[in-house]
Amino acid sequence: MPKNDTLPHNLQKKEIVKAAIDLRGVPEGTLGKVILSNGLDWVRYWVAFDNGVEVGSLHRDKLVRENEWDDYLLARERSEEVVVNDSEIPDSTAESPSQSSGSGGVEVNGVLVPQLLLDRAQAALERFGVTR
């Protein structure tokens, strides 16, 4: 997916946007209206979407202005073509199976907590004698 770095970042209150990706309860391309913009260096947006769902703490890369939607789709198609072409080149920097810390994890509020961190937390609890 292309980054929205080429798009102006600041969205204003009441500005019409579309979801750039599928969000929880909001399909990609759903229209919405910015109801709140907060933050200085780390700006997040609250958006009321047309399907009745309000989503908060959205980064700018998850939102596209309605009038920039077609340009966004073209840029995404171009970047997907580049990724397909790059996938044919072997990646010598990829992790070997012995380097990976295992797969899995748990999703909490839409964020994946890697299994490695869960294992570390469990080991720390065992060192303190806490059992679950």
VEXMAR-230747 format. One line per 4 residues: number of its first residue (from 1); their letters; for each residue y, z, x of N, C-alpha, C, O. Coordinates in steps of 0.1 Angstrom, whole numbers, plus 5000, padded with zeros to 4 digits. Atoms other than C-alpha are relative to their C-alpha. Layout:
! VEXMAR-230747
NUM = A = Y:Z:X:Y:Z:X:Y:Z:X:Y:Z:X; ...
END
This chain:
! VEXMAR-230747
1 = MPKN = 4988:5000:5009:5000:5000:5000:5012:5000:5009:5013:5007:5019; 4988:5000:4992:5034:4992:5014:5008:5012:4999:5009:5018:4988; 4991:4989:5001:5058:5019:5022:5013:4995:4993:5017:4984:4994; 4987:5003:5006:5090:5020:5002:5012:5002:5009:5023:5004:5004
5 = DTLP = 4989:4998:4991:5110:5024:5033:5011:4989:4999:5023:4991:5003; 4990:5011:5001:5127:4991:5026:5009:5001:4988:5019:4995:4987; 4992:4998:5013:5139:5003:4992:5010:5011:5002:5007:5020:5010; 4990:4988:5000:5170:5025:4988:4993:5012:4995:4986:5012:4985
9 = HNLQ = 5008:4988:5004:5157:5060:4986:5005:5009:4989:4998:5014:4981; 4994:4991:5010:5181:5079:4964:4999:4995:4986:5004:4985:4983; 5000:5003:5014:5172:5078:4928:5009:5010:4993:5010:5022:4996; 4991:4991:5007:5197:5092:4903:4994:5004:4987:4984:4998:4982
13 = KKEI = 5004:4995:5013:5192:5112:4872:5002:4990:4990:5012:4983:4990; 5000:5010:5011:5184:5090:4841:4997:4986:5005:4997:4977:4997; 5003:5013:4995:5174:5061:4864:4985:4997:4995:4977:5005:4995; 5013:5005:5005:5144:5040:4850:4992:4996:5012:4996:4988:5021
17 = VKAA = 5009:5003:4989:5114:5039:4874:4986:4997:4994:4984:4998:4982; 5014:5002:5003:5078:5029:4874:4991:5007:5010:4995:5009:5022; 5010:4994:4991:5048:5047:4889:4994:4990:5009:4988:4980:5004; 5005:5010:4990:5039:5029:4921:4984:5001:5002:4978:4992:5006
21 = IDLR = 5015:4998:4999:5003:5044:4920:4996:5007:4987:5004:5012:4979; 5006:4992:5011:4980:5060:4895:5003:5015:5003:4999:5020:5013; 4998:4986:4998:4992:5096:4890:4992:5007:4989:4986:5001:4981; 5008:4992:5010:4975:5124:4870:5006:4998:4987:5017:5003:4984
25 = GVPE = 4995:5002:5014:4979:5113:4834:5010:4988:4999:5014:4986:4988; 4990:5011:5001:5001:5083:4843:4994:4988:5008:4993:4989:5020; 5005:5012:4994:4987:5048:4850:5011:4994:5009:5023:4995:5006; 4991:5007:4992:5003:5027:4877:5008:4990:4991:5003:4984:4982
29 = GTLG = 4991:5009:5007:5033:5007:4864:5006:5006:4987:5014:4999:4980; 4995:4993:5012:5041:5032:4836:5015:5003:5002:5019:5008:5012; 4985:4998:4999:5079:5033:4829:5003:5015:4998:4995:5022:4991; 4995:4987:5001:5097:5066:4832:5014:5002:5003:5021:4992:5008
33 = KVIL = 4986:4997:4997:5131:5082:4835:5001:5013:5009:4994:5023:5006; 4998:4989:4991:5141:5105:4864:5008:5011:4992:5019:5008:4987; 4993:4990:5007:5150:5138:4848:5006:5011:5010:5015:5019:5006; 4994:4991:4990:5157:5158:4880:4997:4995:5014:4986:4990:5017
37 = SNGL = 5002:5003:4986:5162:5151:4917:5004:5012:5007:5016:5017:5006; 4996:4988:4993:5161:5180:4940:4995:5000:5015:4985:4993:5018; 5004:4999:4985:5160:5187:4978:5011:4993:5008:5019:4985:5003; 4991:5006:4990:5181:5177:5008:4993:4991:5009:4995:4979:5009
41 = DWVR = 5008:5008:4991:5158:5165:5035:4987:4996:4995:4982:4985:4999; 5013:5003:5006:5127:5165:5014:5002:4999:4985:4998:5008:4978; 4996:5002:5014:5138:5151:4981:4987:4997:4992:4979:4989:4996; 5011:5002:5009:5114:5153:4952:5006:4997:4986:5017:5001:4983
45 = YWVA = 4995:5004:5013:5118:5139:4917:4991:5005:4989:4978:5005:4990; 5007:4997:5012:5108:5150:4882:5002:4988:4991:5014:4984:4989; 4999:5012:5008:5100:5121:4859:4993:5002:4987:4982:5007:4986; 5006:5000:5013:5094:5119:4822:4996:4985:4997:5004:4976:4996
49 = FDNG = 5005:5013:5002:5071:5089:4816:4999:4997:4986:4999:5006:4977; 5001:5005:5014:5069:5068:4785:4988:5004:4992:4988:5004:4980; 5012:4996:5007:5034:5080:4777:5000:5015:4997:4990:5020:4992; 4999:4986:5004:5047:5115:4772:4997:5010:5011:4999:5022:5008
53 = VEVG = 5003:4991:4989:5037:5130:4805:5012:5002:5009:5019:4992:5013; 4990:4997:4990:5062:5147:4828:4993:5004:5012:4985:5013:5012; 5006:4996:4987:5054:5149:4864:5011:5004:5010:5021:4997:5011; 4990:4995:4991:5073:5169:4890:4995:4999:5014:4983:4996:5017
57 = SLHR = 5002:5000:4986:5075:5170:4928:4994:4987:5005:4985:4987:5013; 5004:5013:4996:5071:5133:4932:5008:4995:5012:5020:4996:5012; 4993:5006:4989:5080:5117:4965:5004:4986:4997:4999:4980:4988; 4995:5013:5003:5100:5085:4965:4990:4989:5001:4991:4979:4994
61 = DKLV = 5010:5011:4998:5070:5064:4977:4991:4999:4988:4983:4989:4988; 5008:5001:5012:5053:5071:4944:5008:4994:4988:5002:4991:4978; 4992:5006:5010:5082:5056:4924:5007:4988:5004:5011:4987:5016; 4993:5012:4997:5097:5022:4922:5010:4997:4989:5007:4999:4977
65 = RENE = 4990:5004:5010:5129:5012:4904:4995:4989:4991:4988:4980:4996; 5005:5010:5009:5122:4991:4873:5004:4986:5005:4995:4976:5005; 4995:5013:4996:5143:4962:4886:4994:4995:5014:4996:4984:5018; 5005:5003:4987:5125:4963:4920:4984:4999:4999:4978:4997:5010
69 = WDDY = 5015:5000:5001:5089:4963:4906:4994:4987:5005:4984:4988:5012; 5006:5013:4996:5082:4926:4911:5000:4998:5016:4990:4994:5021; 5000:5000:4985:5093:4928:4948:4990:5009:5006:4984:5006:5016; 5009:4990:4995:5072:4959:4953:4986:4994:4999:4978:4995:5009
73 = LLAR = 5013:5006:5002:5041:4941:4939:4997:4989:5011:4986:4988:5016; 5001:5011:4990:5047:4911:4962:4998:5006:5014:4989:5002:5022; 5001:4993:4987:5051:4934:4992:4986:5006:5002:4980:5006:5013; 5013:4993:5000:5019:4953:4983:4989:4989:5002:4980:4992:5010
77 = ERSE = 5010:5011:4999:4999:4920:4980:5000:4995:5015:4990:4993:5021; 4999:5005:4986:5012:4909:5015:4993:5011:5009:4986:5007:5018; 5005:4989:4991:5003:4943:5031:4984:5001:4998:4978:5003:5008; 5014:5000:5002:4968:4941:5015:4993:4989:5007:4982:4990:5012
81 = EVVV = 5005:5011:4993:4963:4907:5030:4999:5003:5015:4989:4999:5021; 5000:4996:4986:4972:4921:5064:4989:5010:5003:4982:5009:5013; 5011:4990:4998:4948:4950:5060:4986:4993:5000:4978:4997:5008; 5012:5008:5001:4920:4926:5050:4997:4993:5013:4986:4993:5019
85 = NDSE = 5002:5007:4988:4926:4906:5081:4998:5009:5012:4990:5006:5021; 5001:4990:4989:4929:4937:5104:4986:5006:4999:4981:5011:5009; 5013:4994:5001:4896:4950:5090:4989:4993:5007:4978:4998:5009; 5010:5008:4994:4877:4922:5106:5000:5003:5015:4990:5000:5022
89 = IPDS = 4999:4996:4986:4888:4935:5141:4993:5013:5002:4998:5023:4995; 5007:4987:4998:4865:4963:5154:5011:5010:5005:5019:5006:5014; 4991:4989:4996:4884:4996:5158:4993:5008:5011:4984:5016:5007; 5007:4993:4989:4875:5011:5192:5005:5015:5000:4999:5023:5006
93 = TAES = 4995:4986:5001:4895:5043:5183:4994:5008:4989:4998:5019:4987; 5006:4993:5011:4874:5052:5153:4992:5011:5005:4986:5011:5016; 5008:4988:4996:4857:5086:5154:4986:4996:5000:4981:4989:4991; 5015:5001:5001:4821:5086:5163:4994:5010:4991:5001:5020:4988
97 = PSQS = 5006:4990:5009:4797:5104:5141:5000:5014:5006:5001:5024:4998; 5000:4987:4994:4795:5132:5166:5013:5007:5001:5014:5019:5002; 4987:4994:5000:4832:5137:5166:5005:5005:4986:5014:5014:4985; 4995:4997:5013:4836:5140:5129:4996:5014:4996:4985:5019:5001
101 = SGSG = 5003:4986:5003:4837:5175:5115:4992:5001:4987:4991:5012:4981; 5007:4999:5013:4817:5166:5084:5008:4995:4989:5020:4993:4990; 4993:5005:5012:4826:5152:5051:5000:5010:4989:4994:5021:4990; 5000:4991:5011:4834:5168:5019:5013:5008:5000:5022:5006:5007
105 = GVEV = 4989:4992:5001:4858:5194:5009:5002:5003:4985:4994:4999:4977; 4997:4997:5014:4874:5206:4977:5014:4996:4997:5023:4997:5005; 4986:5004:5004:4904:5192:4958:5006:5011:4992:5001:5016:4982; 4992:4989:5007:4930:5218:4948:5013:4994:4997:5021:4991:5006
109 = NGVL = 4987:5005:5004:4960:5207:4928:5003:4986:5005:5014:4983:5009; 4998:5013:4996:4954:5171:4938:5000:4998:5015:5003:4987:5020; 5000:5001:4985:4952:5179:4976:4986:5004:5005:4980:5014:5001; 5013:4998:4994:4919:5176:4995:5001:5010:5011:5008:5008:5021
113 = VPQL = 5001:4990:4990:4911:5207:5015:4987:4997:5008:4976:4997:5002; 5011:5004:4993:4888:5195:5043:4989:5011:5002:4992:5023:5002; 5011:4990:4998:4853:5211:5047:5002:5008:5013:4998:5020:5013; 4998:4992:4987:4862:5221:5083:5009:5012:4997:5006:5023:5002
117 = LLDR = 4992:4989:5003:4890:5243:5070:4993:5011:4991:4995:5023:4993; 5007:4991:5009:4868:5258:5043:4989:5008:5009:4987:5020:5007; 5010:4993:4991:4841:5266:5070:5007:5010:5009:5002:5021:5011; 4993:4991:4992:4867:5282:5092:5004:5013:4992:5003:5024:4997
121 = AQAA = 4996:4989:5008:4880:5304:5064:4988:5009:4997:4989:5021:4997; 5012:4993:5003:4844:5314:5055:4996:5008:5013:4992:5020:5011; 5004:4993:4987:4837:5323:5092:5009:5012:5002:5005:5023:5006; 4990:4988:4998:4869:5345:5093:4997:5011:4990:4997:5023:4994
125 = LERF = 5004:4989:5010:4858:5363:5061:4988:5007:5005:4987:5020:5003; 5013:4993:4995:4824:5370:5076:5003:5009:5012:4997:5020:5013; 4997:4991:4988:4840:5384:5108:5006:5013:4995:5004:5023:5001; 4994:4988:5006:4860:5408:5086:4991:5008:4991:4994:5018:4985
129 = GVTR = 5010:4994:5008:4829:5417:5067:5002:4999:4985:4997:5006:4977; 4997:5003:5014:4842:5403:5034:4989:4990:4995:4987:4980:5001; 5010:5009:5005:4814:5387:5013:5004:4996:4986:5012:5003:4979; 4997:5005:5014:4817:5366:4982:4988:4998:4993:4988:4994:4981
END
